[in-house]
Amino acid sequence: MVAVTVTRRPPTAGVAAATAAAALTVAATALFAVTAGGVAAAGFVLVLAGLLRPSGRLLGYGAAGQVLAVLLAGVSGAGPGPLLVGGVGAALAWDLGDHALGLGEQLGRETDATRNVAVHAAASVAVGSVSAAVAFGVYTAAAGGQPLVALVFLLVGVVALASALR
Amino acid sequence: MSPRSRDRSGGQRRGLPEQIRPAGVLPTGRWTGVAGLALLPVGLGVLLRHPPLLLVGAVGVAYAAYARGDSAPRPELDITRELSDPSPAPGDEVTVTLRVRNAGDGVVPDLRLVDGVPPALASDDPARLGTALRPGKSATLRYTVTAVRGAHEWRPVHVVTRNPSGSQEHDEQQTVETTMRCAPELTASGALPLRGLTTPYAGRVATDVGGAGLEFHSTREYRHGDPARRVNWARYARTGELSTLQFREERAATVVLCIDARPEAYLARDAEEANAVERGVDAASQAFSALVDTGDRVGVAAFAPGDCWLPPSTGSDHRAEARDLLATHPSLAPTPTDDRFLPTTWLKRFRRRLPADAQVILFSPVPDDFSVTVARRLDAYGHAVTVISPDPTAGDTPGRQLARVERAARLSALRGAGLRVVDWGEEALATELDRAAARWSR
């Protein structure tokens, strides 16, 4: 009779995916403002720490830090490209990181969960990139000369539509 | 997306014990607050008149919509389990193949599956699977277990599925009935010295009764009809008186092998080693064979929750029955049961069942004073008791040393009360029995 040992740590593939997303945010924000890049890097360290410990709380703080970094970059005047990449990166860092932590908790590191991680990551990346592309398209088409309030209303309209569809 | 959302709903629920975890579809809470967070860049953008910030908000809104609009997972899974050998010999490696097929119309994007391996078979080979399944596709989980004695029933498969965004989780237990029966052969090893409580039938236990036999017992006056070959001719030649030689009569005994399998008795030196119950059952099967071979009537009982009783008998049918009982009776399972145990009731029932001329061999690690009480009481009722005690103690920490000393004290209390005790350490049982037999007087 052997005692079962389950290593309650996230699978390597999940850790790699989440770290890559967090690194993407660091790159996108650091291109524009050093302070924002610094905050994003701190978020990256927290995300990595959260995945390695493993701790959902640390991961959350890391992702929140990365969102903050994106806001900082926006405040200091970053363009739509870096902001979109940074925002999607931060969201993916949370999503993929949390998914990996859940897998680690329920299945452990020894279990082969590559397929599961890949499918989840593909779906999340698709949602992120499609929404970023649509937002960017609408922005370039409509922003020329339109007042800011029009864009806000457009966004509010999207939210209302999404809620109504539900 | 706040760090707390996870701890509040998902984290806490995950931490709940298996029995009270809610089943069915439940929100995971992993996207809670993302919509609120999305408003932050929008507000900032408006305040600072910096339109690109709105785009970050749009991404946040997109993820919130993704999480909200995602349909709940409704998995329809066909799960089958196969064993490479449903009745292996102990120690055999058995490959378990669990095949899960998506029988529904929709994709199962996130499937986590933990097989309910019987506790006695648990191994380091992961019996868990994380994958995604398109409709009609199947995934296979293969792992090996090492067979140990017993009838092992697989527990339900724990299936957790999530929708693509992971906003909702479906939790269920699917029962797939599989049983592995592993019954060791009964093999005799060495003779078991019995005490002098016997039946009137001829057997191999030398008694204190004079009569026909092999070993010299006494002489008595010649009585008419005594066989001529038992007349003490030497004495007749010397004195001219007729006298008769008497030998120890050899008779058969009735023996009940009683195995202590209370939860307290599941003790082992470390996790890798067989526990005292396993060793006790092993010793009992050896003893059973040895005794049946010498013509004694042997029964089996478990000092444990549940009703485990095989009345003393003999013959090949009885042998097969005993093999099955020793191998697969739930009371003698390799891991303890949760059933309630009423020791005094058990003792009463056991005494009622025990034939008056039955000896008892108790296989117990003697983990507490109650086992001493049971052994002494049975002995006092006239059932000569022999205790074969597998030693589960270690001496590497002060606490364990204390447990060892306490057990030694209990054993010497038993010896002091006139019971026979075999303290079975690391060596083979036959060696220990030979050593003990040399020490014991008849």
Interface residues (C-beta under 8 A of the other chain):
Chain A: M1 V2 A3 V4 T5 V6 P11 G56 R57 L59 G60 Y61 A63 A64 V67 V70 L71 G74 V75 G77 A78 G79 P80 L83 L84 G86 G87 V88 A91 W94 D95 D98 H99 G102 L103 E105 Q106 L107 G108 E110 T111 D112 A113 R115 N116 V117 A118 V119 H120 A123 S124 V127 G128 V130 S131 A132 V134 A135 F136 Y139 A143 L148 V149 L151 V152 L155 V158 V159 A162 S163 L165 R166
Chain B: M1 S2 P3 R4 S5 R6 D7 G10 G11 R14 T28 R30 V34 A35 L37 L40 P41 V42 L44 G45 V46 L48 R49 H50 P51 P52 L53 L54 L55 V56 G57 A58 V59 G60 V61 A62 Y63 A64 A65 Y66 R68 G69 P109 D110 L111 R112 V114 A120 A122 S123 D124 P126 R128 L129 G130 T131 A132 T146 V148 V160 P164 S165 G166 A271 E272 A274 N275 E278 P334 T335
